[in-house]
Amino acid sequence: MVEPATRESSLTLERGLALLQAVADSDTGAPSISDLATAIGASRAAVYRLLVPLQARGLVLRDGSKVRLGLGVLQLAAKVVPQLRIAATPPLRELAEGVGATAHLTVAEGPEAQAVAVVEPSWTTYHVAYRVGTRHPVSRGAGGKAMSLPPGGPEWIDSTGELQPGAYGVAAPVRGVPGLRASVGVISMEPMDQTVVGPLVVAAAAAVAEALR
């Protein structure tokens, strides 16, 4: 049986998170207290109370009756990529060593895709050097295109020479992680057998998703 105090704390936390989400989702960029009350189905007085701890942590800022996101959100966001890298490294390592090609986790940021984790194989004579932080349009390269693969459609996608002349890529989307558009892929200077590499990339993407849940 859930204790009343615990239930009340849980509801307060849920409402606080809903309030923060409402501020982030506002089309105006600075919703009013009344807007937020309507958005989360609470009274204005409740919104004022919920804003206090969010303000104390710098997650929101108040300008009169207007509310906007605070710099504390940026500080939290800065922690996301290192956490992604830590979670993704073991599956990427297994993929890179198994395929003998450079493996990467790529994340969408608006119209661009950014490589946030890269693992190179240890046993190959040569392989593609792919720098963390590399950006390219999400519409190019296997890593970008894989993010748009619909559920129930192809499990992976390949590309040739779209980002680097002579380079071959195979990538699969990371599914089931709310708010994350990402893919796991491999890149090589030699053609790869998709019937072999494709399922390995899909398995690595699933392992990354599981590590992030």
PLY file of the C-alpha trace (Angstrom):
ply
format ascii 1.0
element vertex 213
property float x
property float y
property float z
element edge 212
property int vertex1
property int vertex2
end_header
0.00 0.00 0.00
1.36 3.44 -0.99
1.57 5.83 1.95
-0.44 9.08 1.52
2.69 11.23 1.88
4.47 9.20 -0.77
1.49 9.42 -3.12
1.29 13.18 -2.61
5.01 13.60 -3.30
4.69 11.52 -6.46
1.79 13.64 -7.70
3.69 16.85 -6.92
6.73 15.59 -8.84
4.55 14.58 -11.78
2.88 17.99 -11.87
6.23 19.74 -11.58
7.58 17.78 -14.54
4.38 18.49 -16.48
4.83 22.17 -15.75
8.44 22.16 -16.95
7.35 20.35 -20.12
4.58 22.91 -20.67
7.10 25.76 -20.46
9.36 23.97 -22.96
6.49 23.19 -25.35
4.99 26.68 -25.40
4.76 28.22 -28.86
5.29 31.71 -27.42
8.54 30.81 -25.65
7.34 32.54 -22.47
3.88 31.34 -21.42
1.93 33.12 -18.72
0.93 31.65 -15.37
-2.63 31.35 -16.72
-1.38 29.54 -19.84
0.51 27.05 -17.69
-2.42 26.51 -15.35
-4.57 25.63 -18.35
-1.88 23.41 -19.87
-1.45 21.20 -16.80
-5.00 21.43 -15.49
-4.14 23.17 -12.23
-4.98 26.40 -10.46
-2.81 29.50 -10.75
-1.95 29.13 -7.05
-0.76 25.56 -7.68
1.40 26.74 -10.58
3.02 29.39 -8.37
3.83 26.72 -5.77
5.24 24.32 -8.36
7.45 27.05 -9.84
9.29 27.66 -6.56
11.56 24.55 -6.61
12.02 24.81 -10.38
13.17 28.42 -10.00
15.47 27.48 -7.11
17.27 25.04 -9.39
17.47 27.48 -12.28
15.22 25.34 -14.49
12.77 28.19 -15.08
12.86 31.97 -14.86
9.94 34.28 -14.08
9.53 37.72 -15.62
6.38 39.05 -14.01
3.63 36.66 -15.06
5.73 35.16 -17.85
7.81 32.01 -17.45
10.66 30.74 -19.60
13.28 28.00 -19.37
16.35 28.77 -17.28
20.02 28.05 -17.81
19.74 25.09 -15.46
18.15 23.20 -18.35
21.30 23.76 -20.41
23.41 22.42 -17.57
21.30 19.28 -17.48
21.42 18.97 -21.26
25.22 19.17 -21.18
25.21 15.96 -19.16
23.20 14.05 -21.75
25.91 13.42 -24.36
28.45 11.99 -21.87
25.72 9.67 -20.55
24.85 8.60 -24.10
28.51 7.92 -24.80
28.94 5.80 -21.67
25.83 3.74 -22.40
26.66 3.26 -26.08
30.35 2.35 -25.83
30.04 -1.39 -24.94
27.60 -2.20 -27.80
29.65 -0.08 -30.20
32.84 -1.84 -29.15
31.28 -5.25 -29.79
29.99 -4.07 -33.17
33.29 -2.54 -34.27
35.27 -5.63 -33.33
32.72 -7.99 -34.88
32.46 -6.17 -38.19
35.99 -4.81 -38.39
34.72 -1.31 -39.13
34.34 1.96 -37.27
31.08 2.02 -35.27
29.22 5.15 -34.24
26.18 6.47 -32.40
24.67 9.42 -34.24
22.03 11.73 -32.76
19.73 14.19 -34.54
19.85 17.86 -33.58
17.23 19.58 -35.70
18.18 19.15 -39.37
21.67 17.92 -38.51
23.07 14.61 -37.34
26.01 14.54 -34.94
28.30 11.64 -34.08
28.35 11.53 -30.26
30.21 8.23 -29.76
32.73 6.49 -32.03
34.59 3.22 -31.53
37.29 2.01 -33.94
38.19 -1.68 -34.30
41.44 -2.76 -32.66
42.53 -5.53 -35.01
42.19 -4.13 -38.55
45.12 -3.03 -40.68
43.29 0.19 -41.51
39.88 1.64 -40.86
37.95 4.90 -41.19
38.82 7.61 -38.69
35.53 9.22 -37.69
35.67 12.16 -35.29
33.22 12.61 -32.42
31.29 15.81 -33.07
31.19 15.35 -36.85
27.98 16.83 -38.24
26.08 16.31 -41.47
22.49 16.72 -42.71
20.11 14.04 -41.47
19.14 13.51 -45.11
22.62 12.23 -46.01
24.59 9.16 -45.04
23.30 5.92 -43.55
23.56 7.31 -40.02
21.24 10.22 -40.82
18.79 8.39 -43.07
18.36 5.51 -40.62
16.64 7.85 -38.16
13.72 8.22 -40.57
13.12 4.51 -41.14
9.49 3.82 -40.15
8.60 1.05 -37.70
7.72 -2.07 -39.63
9.82 -0.97 -42.60
13.45 -1.83 -43.45
15.49 -2.53 -40.33
18.63 -0.88 -41.65
19.83 1.30 -44.51
23.09 1.64 -46.41
24.87 4.44 -48.23
27.89 4.82 -50.50
30.10 7.89 -50.76
27.50 10.36 -49.46
29.67 11.79 -46.70
33.13 10.70 -47.78
34.18 9.52 -51.24
34.59 5.75 -51.33
33.12 5.20 -47.87
30.37 2.67 -47.22
27.91 2.90 -44.35
25.23 0.72 -42.79
23.02 2.04 -39.97
19.88 1.21 -38.00
17.64 3.45 -35.87
17.69 3.43 -32.08
14.06 2.83 -31.15
12.06 2.99 -27.95
13.88 5.83 -26.18
11.43 8.75 -25.77
12.71 12.06 -27.11
15.76 10.54 -28.81
16.28 10.39 -32.58
19.44 8.40 -33.09
21.07 5.63 -35.06
23.89 3.13 -34.70
26.02 2.39 -37.71
29.34 1.29 -39.14
31.47 2.94 -41.78
34.15 1.30 -43.92
36.29 1.98 -46.97
35.33 -1.43 -48.35
31.89 -2.73 -49.36
30.15 -4.66 -46.58
27.85 -7.66 -46.86
24.55 -6.20 -45.69
23.05 -9.62 -45.00
25.75 -10.09 -42.35
26.40 -6.55 -41.16
22.78 -5.34 -41.17
21.54 -7.66 -38.41
24.63 -6.89 -36.30
23.95 -3.17 -36.57
20.29 -3.69 -35.67
21.30 -5.75 -32.63
23.76 -3.05 -31.52
21.09 -0.35 -31.89
18.73 -2.44 -29.74
21.48 -2.90 -27.13
22.08 0.87 -27.02
18.34 1.49 -26.60
18.19 -1.01 -23.74
21.16 0.62 -22.03
19.43 4.02 -22.20
16.10 2.90 -20.74
0 1
1 2
2 3
3 4
4 5
5 6
6 7
7 8
8 9
9 10
10 11
11 12
12 13
13 14
14 15
15 16
16 17
17 18
18 19
19 20
20 21
21 22
22 23
23 24
24 25
25 26
26 27
27 28
28 29
29 30
30 31
31 32
32 33
33 34
34 35
35 36
36 37
37 38
38 39
39 40
40 41
41 42
42 43
43 44
44 45
45 46
46 47
47 48
48 49
49 50
50 51
51 52
52 53
53 54
54 55
55 56
56 57
57 58
58 59
59 60
60 61
61 62
62 63
63 64
64 65
65 66
66 67
67 68
68 69
69 70
70 71
71 72
72 73
73 74
74 75
75 76
76 77
77 78
78 79
79 80
80 81
81 82
82 83
83 84
84 85
85 86
86 87
87 88
88 89
89 90
90 91
91 92
92 93
93 94
94 95
95 96
96 97
97 98
98 99
99 100
100 101
101 102
102 103
103 104
104 105
105 106
106 107
107 108
108 109
109 110
110 111
111 112
112 113
113 114
114 115
115 116
116 117
117 118
118 119
119 120
120 121
121 122
122 123
123 124
124 125
125 126
126 127
127 128
128 129
129 130
130 131
131 132
132 133
133 134
134 135
135 136
136 137
137 138
138 139
139 140
140 141
141 142
142 143
143 144
144 145
145 146
146 147
147 148
148 149
149 150
150 151
151 152
152 153
153 154
154 155
155 156
156 157
157 158
158 159
159 160
160 161
161 162
162 163
163 164
164 165
165 166
166 167
167 168
168 169
169 170
170 171
171 172
172 173
173 174
174 175
175 176
176 177
177 178
178 179
179 180
180 181
181 182
182 183
183 184
184 185
185 186
186 187
187 188
188 189
189 190
190 191
191 192
192 193
193 194
194 195
195 196
196 197
197 198
198 199
199 200
200 201
201 202
202 203
203 204
204 205
205 206
206 207
207 208
208 209
209 210
210 211
211 212
